[in-house]
Amino acid sequence: MNTYPVTCPTCFEEFEVPLPAVTETPSEVDYDCEICCRPMRIFFENEWDEVTASAVGIHD
């Protein structure tokens, strides 16, 4: 399973999230920070057949 580092928009701690398959992008998921448990939204994008992730606060 491939993972990608994201930074929590609330506590600014970095942790790894599992990546979806390239064929399942672009997509977004609701996710709770693994450090502070605050909700966030993680966006998965496909750039040249490489999946990347970025996180924003749930109310951003």
Phi and psi restraints in degrees (value plus and minus 20) as a CYANA .aco file:
   2 ASN   PHI    -105.9   -65.9
   2 ASN   PSI     124.4   164.4
   3 THR   PHI    -146.9  -106.9
   3 THR   PSI     146.3   186.3
   4 TYR   PHI    -163.5  -123.5
   4 TYR   PSI     118.9   158.9
   5 PRO   PHI     -97.9   -57.9
   5 PRO   PSI     115.5   155.5
   6 VAL   PHI    -148.3  -108.3
   6 VAL   PSI     136.0   176.0
   7 THR   PHI    -130.5   -90.5
   7 THR   PSI     108.6   148.6
   8 CYS   PHI     -84.4   -44.4
   8 CYS   PSI     110.4   150.4
   9 PRO   PHI     -94.1   -54.1
   9 PRO   PSI     -28.2    11.8
  10 THR   PHI    -119.3   -79.3
  10 THR   PSI     -74.5   -34.5
  11 CYS   PHI    -120.8   -80.8
  11 CYS   PSI     -28.1    11.9
  12 PHE   PHI      44.3    84.3
  12 PHE   PSI      -1.3    38.7
  13 GLU   PHI    -105.7   -65.7
  13 GLU   PSI     127.5   167.5
  14 GLU   PHI    -121.2   -81.2
  14 GLU   PSI     119.7   159.7
  15 PHE   PHI    -169.9  -129.9
  15 PHE   PSI     145.9   185.9
  16 GLU   PHI    -115.9   -75.9
  16 GLU   PSI     119.4   159.4
  17 VAL   PHI    -140.5  -100.5
  17 VAL   PSI     126.8   166.8
  18 PRO   PHI     -90.8   -50.8
  18 PRO   PSI     120.5   160.5
  19 LEU   PHI    -113.4   -73.4
  19 LEU   PSI     122.5   162.5
  20 PRO   PHI     -95.0   -55.0
  20 PRO   PSI     149.0   189.0
  21 ALA   PHI     -85.9   -45.9
  21 ALA   PSI     133.6   173.6
  22 VAL   PHI     -74.9   -34.9
  22 VAL   PSI     -57.9   -17.9
  23 THR   PHI     -88.8   -48.8
  23 THR   PSI     -32.9     7.1
  24 GLU   PHI    -119.6   -79.6
  24 GLU   PSI      -5.9    34.1
  25 THR   PHI    -135.9   -95.9
  25 THR   PSI     132.8   172.8
  26 PRO   PHI     -96.0   -56.0
  26 PRO   PSI     132.8   172.8
  27 SER   PHI    -176.8  -136.8
  27 SER   PSI     150.3   190.3
  28 GLU   PHI    -164.1  -124.1
  28 GLU   PSI     130.6   170.6
  29 VAL   PHI    -158.3  -118.3
  29 VAL   PSI     130.3   170.3
  30 ASP   PHI    -104.0   -64.0
  30 ASP   PSI     117.3   157.3
  31 TYR   PHI    -166.6  -126.6
  31 TYR   PSI     123.8   163.8
  32 ASP   PHI    -118.4   -78.4
  32 ASP   PSI     115.1   155.1
  33 CYS   PHI     -75.8   -35.8
  33 CYS   PSI     116.2   156.2
  34 GLU   PHI     -96.9   -56.9
  34 GLU   PSI     -28.5    11.5
  35 ILE   PHI    -122.3   -82.3
  35 ILE   PSI     -78.5   -38.5
  36 CYS   PHI    -123.7   -83.7
  36 CYS   PSI     -26.3    13.7
  37 CYS   PHI      50.1    90.1
  37 CYS   PSI     -10.2    29.8
  38 ARG   PHI     -94.3   -54.3
  38 ARG   PSI     126.0   166.0
  39 PRO   PHI     -94.2   -54.2
  39 PRO   PSI     130.5   170.5
  40 MET   PHI    -171.5  -131.5
  40 MET   PSI     149.3   189.3
  41 ARG   PHI    -136.1   -96.1
  41 ARG   PSI     110.7   150.7
  42 ILE   PHI    -131.3   -91.3
  42 ILE   PSI     106.9   146.9
  43 PHE   PHI    -122.4   -82.4
  43 PHE   PSI     110.8   150.8
  44 PHE   PHI    -130.0   -90.0
  44 PHE   PSI     107.8   147.8
  45 GLU   PHI    -142.9  -102.9
  45 GLU   PSI     135.3   175.3
  46 ASN   PHI    -130.7   -90.7
  46 ASN   PSI      92.8   132.8
  47 GLU   PHI    -138.7   -98.7
  47 GLU   PSI      85.9   125.9
  48 TRP   PHI      35.8    75.8
  48 TRP   PSI      27.0    67.0
  49 ASP   PHI      44.8    84.8
  49 ASP   PSI       2.5    42.5
  50 GLU   PHI    -142.6  -102.6
  50 GLU   PSI     104.7   144.7
  51 VAL   PHI    -105.2   -65.2
  51 VAL   PSI     112.4   152.4
  52 THR   PHI    -143.5  -103.5
  52 THR   PSI     142.8   182.8
  53 ALA   PHI    -154.3  -114.3
  53 ALA   PSI     128.1   168.1
  54 SER   PHI    -164.4  -124.4
  54 SER   PSI     128.7   168.7
  55 ALA   PHI    -137.6   -97.6
  55 ALA   PSI     123.7   163.7
  56 VAL   PHI    -154.6  -114.6
  56 VAL   PSI     137.2   177.2
  57 GLY   PHI     -82.2   -42.2
  57 GLY   PSI     132.1   172.1
  58 ILE   PHI     -84.0   -44.0
  58 ILE   PSI     -44.1    -4.1
  59 HIS   PHI    -124.9   -84.9
  59 HIS   PSI     -10.5    29.5
